[in-house]
């Protein structure tokens, strides 16, 4: 079995995306559960909601993070050129 070699930048990208997706999906799913349910129901249903939102958030972050970095670069270049 061959060892998969990734650059440091690639490792950082995937780790960042995973951690950001965990934190954002956890926070958003908890907030939505609290706003739509009573507190006991919110905490009881939150783990399932978190799992579903993480499954959506992780692949999205693989697309959104590089897109956002490119957009930030374009905006900063435009600002610096003025």
Steps between C-alpha positions, in 0.01 A plus 500: 500500500638835396528786743306809395720807516335839545662839519480700821264743328263219400501357852426844645215554252328171586552538876374859490194396299416215738539710817312797353217273382472336843486832685268680256259209453488438875429862582245553226313176566483577873378855435232384259386225738473746790306752291254243365455263795481525876833461680465133596392398148775714350776325693343158441482545122820704460747209444300371203464851361873557548585181314276590207632855483861378520440260212383800296761746631814293444478455123380858465806625688726323250351728233425814702837540675711523182236716331495737799880519510503592131232764550689654793816512289314671214344758734832578669678535166225736382525708819880518479484614135281801582 
